[in-house]
Amino acid sequence: MSQKLVCNCNGTMPLDAKAMGAPIHQSLCRQEVSSFLKALDGSESLVIACTQEAALFSELANQAEKPLVAPLRFVNIREVAGWTQEANTSGPKIAALLALADMPEAEPVPVVNYESQGRLLIIGAGSQVIPWAEKLSQSLDVSVLCTESADLPLNRSYPIFSGVVTKLDGYLGNFSVNWDLQNPIDPEMCTRCGACVEVCPEGAIDLSFQIDLEKCKSHRACVTACAGIGAISFDRKERERSSDFDLILDLRADPKMRMSQTPQGYFAPGVDPLDQALATNQLLEMVGEFEKPKYFVYNEKICAHGRNGKVGCSACIDVCSTGAIGSIFKNGQGSVEVNPNLCMGCGACATTCPSGAMRYNYPSVAHQGKELKTLANVFTAEAKKINQAMAPSLLLHTLKAGTQMIDGLGRSAHIMPKQFEGLPAFVIPYGIEHIASTGLDLWLGALTYGFAEVILLLSGDEDPAYRAALEQQTELANSILKAYGFDERIHLIAASSADDLASLSKAMGAFRQRGSLAPICTPASIGLSNQKRETLEAVLEHLQRQAKSPLPEFGVALPKSSLIGGLTINKDACTLCMSCVSSCPEGALLDNPDEPVLSFIEKQCVQCGLCVQTCPEKALTLAPRLQTVEQRKQRAVLNETQAFHCISCGKPFGTLKMVDLMLTKLGAHGAFAGAAMERLKMCGDCRVVDMVKKES
């Protein structure tokens, strides 16, 4: 356990020392700072209930002679509880937040490395890029690509290219740029001697050292004047140029990289001088070696991306806003490949992945599950102590942007309580790296732990694909809850930006007016697993046991986006060729080596659709639905028929229906008349024997 230092911030928070089990300071960061310094000498780790002065406390700790037992941990109780309209009843929330801060940190994850030597390419109109090149060339290894002409500096202090960008991709330390040289003068070779300017009779060449082709009358005097240098050629065949860079400053009005989250090391600040200045300041700091977490774990074995050359699930590729995920097919088997240097850690790939092959790991769902269970248990226990009949609601938010919004709302509610509504006493904020990284397994898992509802705060900076994915997953989660007779318990709050406190205040006011909800079930003892399907199955089993209404015999239909569901089959069209069995990446479809029977285990199905695409008779259709846990575990027969036995040896080698169909299709063909038609009724071995006998 750690020692907790709690401060009521100059008496502005009604904190009860007895209820909290810790002394309450009034000015820990000022007059009572000695209490903090004394605590540094102790043998316990420290949790400080103040984020406002985290920098001050950290600096004092660094100056202390005795090294810290463990890094300082800070928790905000002021803006989320003590400064709200319900500060007097926020004790359970504060206790839960302090308990969360006392938990072990997540296991470290692997890191992704970058190395930048400061090779910078500035792209844009010459009038824009040359001034910045002059300033930055003193600190960085600058190159310039002029997409529009401008007077060039006479000194060749840095490489200057011209042309149109044809390709730009990569990341910090590893950008690759291709461009097409469109002007007869190659500025990379030009010495700025001015000979071409002097001899051009039309004045088509100026100090940009580019030829105005509308003025040029093809006298070619410039070519003759430049013969010793060779920078001018009207018949140049090799116009494609390419080079590698560590950093990109893209000043074009229409940048090449349009994704919402551009790679590390790429800056496109637009034409505003202030934005450009801010970008160049960041560029100066991006020289050296850097690292970031590897946010994901990928298990190719359970990926439902593709089989037999066909694409089934492409959810992760479709939702990725950085272009970090691509498709790979080897020997007909499809998988995906993630470039960890391009991955920015949104986690939407894991949220939309139906099989759990793509898993978010910063932190893992298993670690988050332990923290959520602690929050729910402590809140509930503390509420019972003071006879408060309320259950906690979980407010999930992106760590950086969401914290900014919640803190801003707390300060506004404290200063202007009539204009702004702070967080209700039952709403517990929980920050995650990115709001898109959370999905069904965590949301429904939180409900089974005793949270009454889960609220997702979108802070306005999310990619549209992320919002769409979260809306789909929310619809699916609520459809599952409705199937069990519960009401909707997963909600979205969509703000326009991190400064949109009005939307958040309005939502919190509505929750406060409604009051806290009762949990939908008694708390579960299950632990959330890193295996998505395993967690979902455990959660669904718990919800089913406590459902308000039983599922109907044939289940309840779910939205098309569902990762849970079954199959319907047209038995008249199905020939039991079993091509669907070989295409299923999850083992949901099964054949029988002894008889023509097609079976299905619904629990294994991830609704990828590969079987539907593979079926030559188009006999299969996906059926998103929720059946009972028992039904979904059973091996059900989808279709069966009589076997066709070889007319020679009697061995079964196909289905009666398949052979009849083959005979019907081939019977009119001359090549299969007489004995040849009879051979179609034989197994492979007997067919060969019969052919040899006839030939001899």
Rosetta blueprint (number, residue, H / E / L):
1 M L
2 S L
3 Q E
4 K E
5 L E
6 V E
7 C E
8 N L
9 C L
10 N L
11 G L
12 T L
13 M L
14 P L
15 L L
16 D L
17 A H
18 K H
19 A H
20 M H
21 G L
22 A L
23 P L
24 I E
25 H E
26 Q L
27 S L
28 L L
29 C L
30 R L
31 Q L
32 E L
33 V H
34 S H
35 S H
36 F H
37 L H
38 K H
39 A H
40 L H
41 D L
42 G L
43 S L
44 E L
45 S L
46 L E
47 V E
48 I E
49 A E
50 C L
51 T L
52 Q L
53 E L
54 A H
55 A H
56 L H
57 F H
58 S H
59 E H
60 L H
61 A H
62 N H
63 Q H
64 A L
65 E L
66 K L
67 P L
68 L L
69 V L
70 A L
71 P L
72 L L
73 R E
74 F E
75 V L
76 N L
77 I L
78 R H
79 E H
80 V H
81 A H
82 G H
83 W L
84 T L
85 Q L
86 E L
87 A H
88 N H
89 T H
90 S L
91 G H
92 P H
93 K H
94 I H
95 A H
96 A H
97 L H
98 L H
99 A H
100 L H
101 A H
102 D L
103 M L
104 P L
105 E L
106 A L
107 E L
108 P L
109 V L
110 P L
111 V E
112 V E
113 N E
114 Y E
115 E E
116 S E
117 Q L
118 G L
119 R E
120 L E
121 L E
122 I E
123 I E
124 G E
125 A E
126 G H
127 S H
128 Q H
129 V H
130 I H
131 P H
132 W H
133 A H
134 E H
135 K H
136 L H
137 S L
138 Q L
139 S L
140 L L
141 D E
142 V E
143 S E
144 V E
145 L E
146 C E
147 T E
148 E E
149 S L
150 A L
151 D L
152 L L
153 P L
154 L L
155 N L
156 R L
157 S L
158 Y L
159 P L
160 I E
161 F E
162 S E
163 G L
164 V E
165 V E
166 T E
167 K E
168 L E
169 D E
170 G L
171 Y L
172 L L
173 G L
174 N L
175 F E
176 S E
177 V E
178 N E
179 W E
180 D E
181 L L
182 Q L
183 N L
184 P L
185 I E
186 D L
187 P L
188 E L
189 M L
190 C L
191 T L
192 R L
193 C L
194 G L
195 A H
196 C H
197 V H
198 E H
199 V H
200 C L
201 P L
202 E L
203 G L
204 A L
205 I E
206 D L
207 L L
208 S L
209 F L
210 Q L
211 I E
212 D L
213 L L
214 E L
215 K L
216 C L
217 K L
218 S L
219 H L
220 R L
221 A H
222 C H
223 V H
224 T H
225 A H
226 C L
227 A L
228 G L
229 I L
230 G L
231 A L
232 I E
233 S L
234 F L
235 D L
236 R L
237 K L
238 E L
239 R L
240 E E
241 R E
242 S E
243 S E
244 D E
245 F E
246 D L
247 L E
248 I E
249 L E
250 D E
251 L L
252 R L
253 A L
254 D L
255 P L
256 K L
257 M L
258 R L
259 M L
260 S L
261 Q L
262 T L
263 P L
264 Q L
265 G L
266 Y E
267 F E
268 A L
269 P L
270 G L
271 V L
272 D L
273 P H
274 L H
275 D H
276 Q H
277 A H
278 L H
279 A H
280 T H
281 N H
282 Q H
283 L H
284 L H
285 E L
286 M L
287 V L
288 G E
289 E E
290 F E
291 E E
292 K E
293 P E
294 K L
295 Y L
296 F E
297 V E
298 Y E
299 N L
300 E H
301 K H
302 I H
303 C L
304 A L
305 H L
306 G E
307 R E
308 N L
309 G L
310 K E
311 V E
312 G L
313 C L
314 S L
315 A H
316 C H
317 I H
318 D H
319 V H
320 C L
321 S L
322 T L
323 G L
324 A L
325 I E
326 G E
327 S E
328 I E
329 F E
330 K E
331 N L
332 G L
333 Q E
334 G E
335 S E
336 V E
337 E E
338 V E
339 N L
340 P L
341 N L
342 L L
343 C L
344 M L
345 G L
346 C L
347 G L
348 A H
349 C H
350 A H
351 T H
352 T H
353 C L
354 P L
355 S L
356 G L
357 A L
358 M E
359 R E
360 Y E
361 N L
362 Y L
363 P L
364 S L
365 V H
366 A H
367 H H
368 Q H
369 G H
370 K H
371 E H
372 L H
373 K H
374 T H
375 L H
376 A H
377 N H
378 V H
379 F H
380 T H
381 A H
382 E H
383 A H
384 K H
385 K H
386 I L
387 N L
388 Q L
389 A L
390 M L
391 A L
392 P L
393 S E
394 L E
395 L E
396 L E
397 H E
398 T E
399 L H
400 K H
401 A H
402 G H
403 T H
404 Q H
405 M H
406 I H
407 D H
408 G H
409 L H
410 G H
411 R H
412 S H
413 A H
414 H H
415 I H
416 M L
417 P L
418 K L
419 Q L
420 F L
421 E L
422 G L
423 L L
424 P L
425 A L
426 F L
427 V E
428 I E
429 P E
430 Y E
431 G E
432 I E
433 E L
434 H L
435 I H
436 A H
437 S H
438 T L
439 G L
440 L H
441 D H
442 L H
443 W H
444 L H
445 G H
446 A H
447 L H
448 T H
449 Y L
450 G L
451 F L
452 A L
453 E E
454 V E
455 I E
456 L E
457 L E
458 L E
459 S L
460 G L
461 D L
462 E L
463 D L
464 P H
465 A H
466 Y H
467 R H
468 A H
469 A H
470 L H
471 E H
472 Q H
473 Q H
474 T H
475 E H
476 L H
477 A H
478 N H
479 S H
480 I H
481 L H
482 K H
483 A H
484 Y L
485 G L
486 F L
487 D L
488 E L
489 R L
490 I E
491 H E
492 L E
493 I E
494 A E
495 A L
496 S L
497 S L
498 A L
499 D L
500 D L
501 L H
502 A H
503 S H
504 L H
505 S H
506 K H
507 A H
508 M H
509 G H
510 A H
511 F H
512 R H
513 Q H
514 R H
515 G L
516 S L
517 L L
518 A L
519 P L
520 I L
521 C L
522 T L
523 P L
524 A L
525 S L
526 I L
527 G L
528 L L
529 S L
530 N L
531 Q L
532 K H
533 R H
534 E H
535 T H
536 L H
537 E H
538 A H
539 V H
540 L H
541 E H
542 H H
543 L H
544 Q H
545 R H
546 Q L
547 A L
548 K L
549 S L
550 P L
551 L L
552 P L
553 E L
554 F L
555 G L
556 V E
557 A E
558 L L
559 P L
560 K L
561 S L
562 S L
563 L L
564 I L
565 G E
566 G E
567 L E
568 T E
569 I E
570 N L
571 K L
572 D L
573 A L
574 C L
575 T L
576 L L
577 C L
578 M L
579 S H
580 C H
581 V H
582 S H
583 S H
584 C L
585 P L
586 E L
587 G L
588 A L
589 L E
590 L E
591 D L
592 N L
593 P L
594 D L
595 E L
596 P L
597 V E
598 L E
599 S E
600 F E
601 I E
602 E H
603 K H
604 Q H
605 C L
606 V L
607 Q L
608 C L
609 G L
610 L H
611 C H
612 V H
613 Q H
614 T H
615 C L
616 P L
617 E L
618 K L
619 A L
620 L E
621 T E
622 L E
623 A E
624 P E
625 R E
626 L E
627 Q L
628 T L
629 V H
630 E H
631 Q H
632 R H
633 K H
634 Q L
635 R E
636 A E
637 V E
638 L E
639 N E
640 E E
641 T L
642 Q L
643 A E
644 F E
645 H E
646 C L
647 I L
648 S L
649 C L
650 G L
651 K L
652 P E
653 F E
654 G E
655 T E
656 L H
657 K H
658 M H
659 V H
660 D H
661 L H
662 M H
663 L H
664 T H
665 K H
666 L H
667 G L
668 A L
669 H L
670 G H
671 A H
672 F H
673 A L
674 G L
675 A H
676 A H
677 M H
678 E H
679 R H
680 L L
681 K L
682 M L
683 C L
684 G H
685 D H
686 C H
687 R H
688 V H
689 V H
690 D H
691 M H
692 V H
693 K H
694 K H
695 E H
696 S L
